[in-house]
Amino acid sequence: MENTSTFGRPADKLVLIVDDDESVRDLIEFIVKKEGFRVEKAADGEEALSKARSVNPDLILLDLMLPKFGGFEILRELQSDETGTIPIVIITGRYTDRSTSDMIKQEPNVKDFLEKPVKPQVLSILLHKLLKTQPPLRR
């Protein structure tokens, strides 16, 4: 069955949200689900790595400040095995200077960088752009 649309369906895409702050995870989950994507969540680096390997998400939203492993370690770890092709969007609450954010963006699997508080519209647009999906019709 040939689909003429160049865009996929959000429901076919799985987004892994990694943040140790439950309220932030819930907010991001709300935004991601509202856009029609499926969601998995992880609260720390260890869980993030095991989930990334087990569910093989289409995109990872990664907070840099995490217990157990820092975001940088996870970035490196995710580049090393079968998860190396998963695009990652970094979400960080702390002020990041230009050189640090530029350094992070140099990482092969990092596609973008968002600062907290995450703006729902910015995140929505970015998700659809990176995952090549069509936003749901708003009524």
QUICOR-V332738 format. One record per residue. N is the residue number from 0. RES is the residue in one small letter. PHI is phi as a letter, one per 40 degrees, with the letter a starting at -180 (* if undefined). Layout:
n = (N;N)
res = (RES;RES)
phi = (PHI;PHI)
//
This chain:
n = (0;1;2;3;4;5;6;7;8;9;10;11;12;13;14;15;16;17;18;19;20;21;22;23;24;25;26;27;28;29;30;31;32;33;34;35;36;37;38;39;40;41;42;43;44;45;46;47;48;49;50;51;52;53;54;55;56;57;58;59;60;61;62;63;64;65;66;67;68;69;70;71;72;73;74;75;76;77;78;79;80;81;82;83;84;85;86;87;88;89;90;91;92;93;94;95;96;97;98;99;100;101;102;103;104;105;106;107;108;109;110;111;112;113;114;115;116;117;118;119;120;121;122;123;124;125;126;127;128;129;130;131;132;133;134;135;136;137;138)
res = (m;e;n;t;s;t;f;g;r;p;a;d;k;l;v;l;i;v;d;d;d;e;s;v;r;d;l;i;e;f;i;v;k;k;e;g;f;r;v;e;k;a;a;d;g;e;e;a;l;s;k;a;r;s;v;n;p;d;l;i;l;l;d;l;m;l;p;k;f;g;g;f;e;i;l;r;e;l;q;s;d;e;t;g;t;i;p;i;v;i;i;t;g;r;y;t;d;r;s;t;s;d;m;i;k;q;e;p;n;v;k;d;f;l;e;k;p;v;k;p;q;v;l;s;i;l;l;h;k;l;l;k;t;q;p;p;l;r;r)
phi = (*;c;c;c;c;c;b;c;c;d;c;c;b;b;b;c;b;b;a;c;c;c;c;c;d;c;c;c;d;d;c;c;c;c;c;g;c;c;b;b;b;b;c;a;c;c;c;d;c;c;c;d;c;c;c;f;c;c;a;b;c;b;c;c;c;b;c;g;b;c;d;c;c;c;d;c;c;c;c;c;b;c;c;c;c;c;c;b;b;c;b;b;c;c;c;b;c;d;c;c;c;c;c;c;c;c;c;d;c;c;c;a;a;b;b;c;c;c;c;d;c;c;c;d;c;c;d;c;c;c;c;f;b;c;d;c;c;c;c)
//
